[in-house]
Amino acid sequence: MRWAEITIRTTEEASDAICEMLAQVGADGIASQDPQEFRNTIDNDPLSYCDDGTIESYGQDVVIKAYFAETDDGIIRMGAKSEEFANPDGVGTIYGSITDKELPTAEAMDFIKSRLAGIGEFLDIGAGFEGFRYVADEDWANNWKKYYEEFKLSDRIVICPSWIEEGDAELEKDAFKVILDPGSAFGTGTHETTAMCAEILDRVIKPDTTVLDLGTGSGILAIIASKLGAKSVDAVDIDSLAVKVAEENCAINECPNITCYTGELKSVKNAPYDLIVANIIADVIAAIACDIPADLADDGIFVCSGIINNKKERVVEALKAAGMEIVAEQSRNDWMAYIAKKS
């Protein structure tokens, strides 16, 4: 067996959707290098340092690398097994139906290209698929990890990859550290949308707050909510592979009040919630907005992010149509986050 390392060059707008698609079609590891995130870190942290020319060398594009196992017969399995998803048809409404196929490598590459083309119908994917190369079996697992380091998500929240034993970030008073292994799941914490959600949770969570983290991915927001003092947290995702990663991260962070399970909004178990947070893409937020009020307590709030600027009006209109009032908004670069309540 050997490992195929696929390279996709894309836009910041499409990077999250592409990473999720790659996870859903069976990638064993995913790394995303966003030069804008690095620039933001340098700009916002006067103590950060890099050699002259380093930032410029990264260019403007987001570079995504995904790793797939190839058998000795030249076969790659595309797509998670059907039992790994609560509702494969539901997933298909976003990215096309989930397959359970073993494909020759050339056909597997064509399959990924077709999935990229599907995302390209509603997002600018930039240059897209650039090709693949083989990496040694002993190297593949660590290649994608080198892109992640310990970093401050906010003054009170430090994110530390699970493979780093001792981090250097100094903790402020009342601060805490989240130990995170993104695996092949969605949500490493480096993206602006995750940072905005974390900042909002820090402001609004109280000791008696019950939380639903919808589309939990790696479980990062659920863990942050728990560490901020939430009474209970349901961490839900349509992808059971992501749920497994979230469960492991919750265990590492010793958060017994988080319940992780595979599902979607209509299958949540403990509604109504005081707070629902959804850090997903704008099109999905707009699609589910009409169902949010039924699962929200009368005085509860809905926090949503993952919304690129050119899609924000669609989300705003969907929230209003659902009978919700936007009470606060936050922006960072080209991304938006909203706090909404029942009107």
N, C-alpha and C positions, 0 to 999 in steps of 0.2 A: 504494500500500500504506500502511496505517496500523496502529497498535498498540493492542490492547485490553489495558487494565490491570485485572485482576481482583482484587478484595479479598475475603479470607476472614478472618473473626474467629473464633479458636478457642482451645483450651486448650493449656497447655504439654505435656500428655500426648500430644495428637494432632498437634502441630505438625510433628514430624519425618516422620510417616507421610504427612501431607498434602503436605509439600514434595517427598517422593520421588514420590508419585503425580503431582503436577503436572509434575515432570521427565519421568516416564515417558509422559505423554500429550502431550508436545511443547512445554512452555513454553520460551520463548527466554531467559527470565531470571526469577529468583525472589528475593524479599527477604523476610526474616522479622524482625519487630521484637518482641522478647520483653522486656517491662518488668521481669520478674523477674531476667533476666540483668543488666540495667542496675543494678537495686537491689543485686544481689550484688557487682557491680564496685565500686559506691560503698562498700558496707559493708566489703569486704575490702581496700580501698585507701584509707588515710587521707589520701592526697594528692589523691584524686579530688575534683572539685568540680562542682557544678551549681547553677544558680539556684534560689531558693526556689520550690517549686511545680512544678518540672520533672518530678520523679519522679511526683508525684501525677497530672500531666496525662496520663501514659501509660496510666493505668487498670490493669486486671488481665489483660486478654486479650492473646494473641499475635495480631498482625496480619500476615497474609501477603499479599504482592502478587505476582502472576504476570503475565507479559507474553506475549501471543500475536500473531503477525503475521496481519493480515486483508488479503486481496487486494482489488483494486479491485472485484471482483464480490461482495464481502461474504462471502468463504469463509475458514474457518480450518481448517488441517490438524490433526487430532487424532491423537496417537499417533505414535511413531517408526516409521519403515519397518521391516518385519519383519526385514530382514537386519541391523538394528542390535542385535538381541538374540540371545544364544546359545540361549535356550530360552523363546520367548514363552509356551508353555503353563505353564512353571514360574513365570514372573512372574504369570500369571493366577491361580495358586493363592492369591496374596496380595491382589491388587487387582482381579481380573477380567481377562479376556483383553485384551491390547494390541490396539488397533485401528489401522487404516491407512486413515483416512477423511478426506475433505474435507467439512466440514459448514458450512451457513449459520451465521452467528454465533449466532443464537438457539438453534439446535440444539446448537451447541458448548457454550454455557452450560448447557443442560440436561444434556449429557453429563457435564460437570464436577460438576454437582450430584448426579448419580447415583453418581459415583465417591465423592463425599463421603459420601453415604448409606451406601455400602458400608463405608467406614472407620468410620462411626458405629455399625455393628453390633457392633464390638468395642472402640471407644474413644469417649470423650465428646468430640465435636467442637465443643461450645459453640454459638455463634450461627451459625457456618457461612458460607455464601455470602452476601455483602452486595451484590453487583452488580459492574458494570464501567463503565469510562469509556474514552474514546479519548485517547491522548497523541500529541503530535507525533513524527514520525519521528526528528527530531534529538534528542529528549529521552529516549526510552524507555530507551536503553542506559545512561544515567547515573542514571536515577531510582532503580533498585534498588541501585546502588553506594554511594549516599550513606549507607546504613545500616551500612556496614562501615568500621571504623577500625582502626589498629594497636592491639594490646592484648597484655598479658602473659598467656599461658596458664598459666605457672608461673614460678618464679624463674629457671629456666634456658631457658625457651622463649617467644619472642615471635613472634606471628603478624602479618604485615604484608601487606595486600592488594596485589596486583601493580601496581595503578594509582597507588599512593602511592610517589613516588620516594625520599623521605627520611623515615624515621620518627623519632619523638622518644623512644621508649622506650630507657632506658639498659640495657645488657646487663651482667649480673653476670658474675663469673668463670666460665669454662667454659660460658657461655650461648650460645645461637645463635638466629638468626632464620629463620623459615619464610616464604618469599614465596608467597602463596596467591591464586589466582584461583578462587573457587567456581564461576564460570560458572553453568550451570543444574543443577549436580551437588549431591550431598548432602554436607554437612559443611563448615561455615565455621570451626569451632573454637570458636565462642562458647558452645556448649551444655555443660551440666554433664557430660554423659556423655563427651564428647570430652576435656574437661579431666581427668576421672578416669582415662581410659585413658592419656592422656599422662603423668600422674603415675606410674601403675603401670609403664609402659614405662621411664620414667626410673630406676625402682628395680631392674628385673629384667633389662634387656638387657645382655649381655656381648659382647665382640668376636667370639666365635665363634657367636653366636646366629643361627639361621635363622628367618625370620618369614613368616607368612602373614597378610596384612591382608584379611579376608574382608568384602566389602561396602565396598570402599575409598572410594567416592564421589569426593571431590575429591583423595584421596590423602594427606590431612593426616597420618594416623597412620603410613602407610608412610614418609613423608618424615621424620617425627620419629624413627621406628625407625632409619632409615638414618643420620641425623645423630647419634644416640646411639651409633653404632658397630656396628650389626648387620652380620653377615657378608653376608647376602643377604636380600632382601625380595620376596615375590610379592604384588602388589596386584591383587586380583580383584574383579570386580563383574558382576552379571548385565546391567547396562545399559552398552552400549558407548559411549553418549554420555558417561557418567560416566568410563569408562576413558580416553577421549580427553582429558578435562579433567585427569585424574590424570597422564597421560603428559606433558602440557604443564607441569604443576606440578613434576613430577619433573625435567624438563629445566631449568626455571628455577632450581631449587634445586641443580642439579648433583649428582644422586644416581644414578650409573650402575649401582649395585648393586640397583636396583629394577626388577623386570619386571612390567609392567602387561598384563593381558589379560582378555578377556571370558569369564566362566564362573561356575560355582558350586562348592560344596564337592566334589562328585563328579568335577569336571574339573580339580582342581588338579594341578600338574605336578611338584612337587618334594617331595612328602611322603616321610617324616615330617618335621615341623617342630619346632623347639625351642619355638616360641611361636606360637600362633594367637590373633589378636585379632579380635573381632567386635563392632563398635559399631553394632548394628542394633536392631530392635524385639524385645520380649520374646517375642512369639508365634513369631517366626522362630527365635530362639535355642533355644526349647524344642523346636521341630520338628527342628532339625538336631543337637541335643545327642547323640543316639545315634550319629551318624556321626563326631563329633569324635575319639574315641580312636584310630580307625584311621589318622588322618592326623597324630597327635601322637607325638613321640618318647617313649620310655619314661619319661624324666625331664622331659618337656616340660610346659608350662603353657598353659592356655586362659584368656584374659582376655575377659570379655564384659560389655557395658554396653548402654545404651539401654533399661534395665529400669525401668519405673515401679513405684512401691511396691506398688500393688494387683495387680501381675502377678509379683512376685518369687517367691512360693511355687511358681508353675507352673514357673519356670525352675529353682529349687532342686530340685524333685522330678524334673525331666527330667534334670538333671545327675547326680543320684544314681542314677536308673534306667539311665543310660548307663555306670555304673561309675566315676564321677568323684567326687573328694572336694573340697569347697570348703575351701581353706586360708586364704583371706583375703577380706574384703569391705570395700567402701567405699561411703559414701553422701554425697549432696549434695542438699539440699532433698528433692524427692520421687523422686530417682533413685538406682539401685543399680548397683554394678559388682562382679563376682566374679572371683577367681582360683581355678582348679580344676586338679587333677592327677588322673592315673589312680590309682585305689585300689590 
